[in-house]
């Protein structure tokens, strides 16, 4: 199984992961043979990549949480965002205390709390938490899918940092709702195809305070989770927003969500740019430790994120093309690989453990393999 940009997907390939539409309904089920019409339909839904199975990548890439739980979480976040929009409209009519809306708001936040418990239960029982979180997102559902990914990655970082269960709960909860203020950002701004104007940028940046204000007074949302929504765009060097906090002025859990938020955003296709490769995104995060991000969080991030999951085809610095066979904790940038563009004299497969062959590095991802003999 490997994640392939849509322009490299060929008719006749087999889908390796089920694709859902913006309502959470199955669009294409895992195992279906792809046709030109199927591929066009996926593009029309605003998806720019998909997982496929081929002769080069036979291993499955398992999600850290069950697909059913992921879809349930996305639907719950989506419904909560819509509730926020309705609550805001109600507020403009001076009926802020309307019991119907307050009860609905509380019910949604209770449902999110239940989702957090389920995600924690799945992830805490795993012996190691290595994350390949490059997910297939649709443009329509991007914000909700992004929130779930950020929650999963934040929780993995929290586990790596050995936080206690109370902090892990607040971390996961705050991460799930960190972008709730974007429910009030006009869709035409969120989906704009080019650079935002200063005014539009200012509107987007209001989402942190708007989200924080909406969460006030909710008995199911802790103060720490609210602060995560407020501070996840603050920076270590004080150049973030909304309050230009720095260093120890920023909540420790908000620092974790900041890293998860940027990583998932960088590795996602957006209307104004294509997704960055996972390895480039990892390098960006690591290069900005102590300026944009907390050094301790970046160090934890480097140990549990998997930029080259099993099944990924990569280019090596010595010119070889290889498939990632095994990923090692604490050495995620140096996996074991199988060379696919040449064999030894006995026509046997060649394997390289990059932990031991330090002179060889991975130069990048290889999406298209045409002819093994000519590569």
Secondary structure, DSSP 8 states (H G I E B T S, - for coil): -EEEEGGG--TT-EE-S-EE-TTS-EEE-TT-B--HHHHHHHHHTT--EEEEEBTTB-S----SS-HHHHHHHHHHHHHHHHHHHHHHHHHHTT-TT-HHHHHHHHHHHHHHHHHHHHHHHHHHT-S---B-------TTTHHHHHHHHHHHHHHHHHHHTT--HHHHHHHHHHHHTTTGGGGGS-HHHHT-SS---HHHHHHHHTHHHHHHHHHTT-TTS-HHHHHHHHHTT--TTS--SSS---GGGS-HHHHHHHHHHHHHHHTS-BTTB----HHHHHHHHHHTBTTTB-HHHHHHHHHHB-SS-TT-EEEETTS-EEEEEE--TT-TTS-EEEE-S---TTS--EEEETTT-TT--EEEE------GGG-
